[in-house]
Amino acid sequence: MTIATYTELKSEVADFAHRTDLTAKMDTFCLLAEALINKDLRVKEMEKREAQSFDATFYDLPTDYLEMRALEIEYHGRRNPLRQVSAQILDSSYSTATGVPRAYTIAAGEIEFRPGIDVAEPYVGELTYYAKVATLTGNATNTVLTGYPMIYLSAMLIQLYLFLQDDTELAKWAEAYNSQVDQANKSNNKGRYILPAIQVC
């Protein structure tokens, strides 16, 4: 089984379901499957890095943003990671005056820095975040389909069997999807951090 493109994916979904009458619903199944994948999957193929100039206390999140991995700013020739905190901790522990940002929170689609950023003294920095998958309804393929075709297949079959109200097949493909996502997330985290060498006496 080869699933390298959206066309091949739709063909496999129809084959696995033994249905040739649902072609018109495939884009809908795909969009719903991608919403599920965006909610559950966190792998390196979904990571994005963006250099930015931060020139205000409030900064709009990227339109494809899912979850923050890291936020850093350059200060005194060094790249400094900022601490992500809750809005309550930001208000209680960090100054509202302008200065060098030390922490941030995310609310209402925005990053809020503390201390705040003076518009006259912007900071160069970088966002690293998990981004939404590039939808297959507008692309022939994407990195998640290339790396994890079984996740896409099972996610689309979940949507298909929800539509058909077939609880037995739905449960089977939901189990397959959850297993594949869990395995992918664990593999992604494994080896991300280098453990210190163990000194043998």
N, C-alpha and C positions, 0 to 999 in steps of 0.2 A: 504494500500500500504506500503510495507516494502522495503526499499532500503538500505541495509547494506553493500553490496559488489558490486564490479564492474560487476560481472555476473548478479546480480539483476538489476543494473542500466541499462545495455544494454537491458535486457528483457523489462524493463519499457519504455525505449525510443522506442523500436520497437512497443510495444503495443499502446503507445500514438500516434505514427505516423501511425498506422495501416499498417506497412510495415514489411515484413519478408525477403525482398530481399537486405537489406543493411548491412548484418552482416559483410561483408568484409571491410566496411567503418567505423565501430564503433571505432576502435583505432584512426583513423584520426579525427573523430568527438570529441573524448575524448581529444586528445592533443590540438586541437584548442579551445575546451571549457576551458581547464585548462589555456591556455594562456589568455583567457578573464577573468577568475577568478583571476589569478595572477595580472592582471591589475587593477581590480575593488575592490576586497574584501580585507578588513583589519580587521581581527578578532583575538581573543586571540589564537585560534587553529593554527594560522599561525606564532605565535611569537616563537622566539628561543633566548636562552641565551647561550653565549659561553665565557668561561674564556680564556684569551689570554695573552701572553707575547709579548709586543710591543717593538721591538728592532731596529726599523728603522723608519725614517721619513715617508716613504711610506709603506703602508700595503695593501696587496691584500684583496679585499672584499671576503666573502664566496661565493662559486659557486652558492648557492641557494638564494643569497641576493635579496631582493626586495626594502626594505625601512628601514631606520634607525629609531629605537625607542629611544635608548640612548647609549652613549659611556662613560665609566668611567675608570679612572685609580686610583691606590692606591698610595698615597703619604703621608708621615708622619703619617702612621697608619689610614688614612681616605680614603674613596672612594670618589673621586672628579669627578663630571660630567663635561664633556667638551662641549663647545659651538660649535654647527654646524653653519658654515657661508658659504657664497659664496666664490668662488675662488678670486674674486676681493677684498672682505673685508679681506680675509686671507692675501693677499699680501700687502694691504695698512695699516693694523692695527696690524699685529703680526710679531715678529722678525723671521728672517730666521736662527738665531743662535740656537744652541742646548740648551736644558733646560727642565724644567717641562712643558709638553704640556698644553695649556689652551684652544685651539680651533682646529678645523679640518674642512676640506672640503672633498667632494667626487667628484672625476673626473676620467674618463677613467678607471673605475673599481678598483680604489684605494682610500684609505683614506690617506690624507696628514695632518700631525700634524704640529702645530706651537705653541711654538718653536719646532724645530726639535728634534728628539730623538737620543741621542748619543748611538751608538751600544754597547759601553762599559757600559752603564747604562740603561738597559731595564726596562720597567715598567710593572707590572702586572695589568691587567684590565679586563673589561668585555664588550662585545657587546650584546645589545638587539636589535633584528631586526625582521622585517617581512620576512619570508622565502617562497619560492615557494612551492606550494602544492606537496606532494610526488605523482608522477603520478600514476594513476590507471592502466596504461598499463603495469606497472611492479610490481604492488601491488594489493592484493585482496581488500584492503580498505585503507582509510586514515581518519584523524581527521576531515577534512572539509566535506567529504561525510557523516560521522557519524553525524556531527552537523548540516549540511545544505544540506540534500539530494535534496530538491527542487531547490536549486541553481545549483547543478550539472545536474539535469534533464533538467531544462530549458536551461542551457548553451549548453548542447548537442543537444537539439532540435533546438536551433538557428542554429547550424552548419548543422544539417540535412536539415533544410528548406532553408538555403543558397545554399546547394548543389542541392536541388530539384527546386530552383528558385521559391518558393511559397511565395510570398510577404505577403499574408494574414496571413498565419500561422506563418511566420517569425515575423511579427509585434506583434502578440498575445504573442508569447513566449519571445520576447525581452522585452515586457512590464512586463511579469511575472518575468523575470530574474532581471530587473532593480529594481522592487519593493522588491524582496527578498533580493537583495544585499544591497539596501538602509536601509531596516529594520535591517539586520544583523549588518551593520556598526554602525548604531545608537545605537542598543542594546549593542554593544561592548564598545562604548564610555560611555554610561550611566552607572554610578556607578563605573567607573574606578577611579575617584577622589573622595575623601571624603570631603564633604563640611564642613566648620567650624560650630560648634554648634551656634545656635542663642540664645543670652542671652535675656531672658524675664524679663523686669523690673517690 
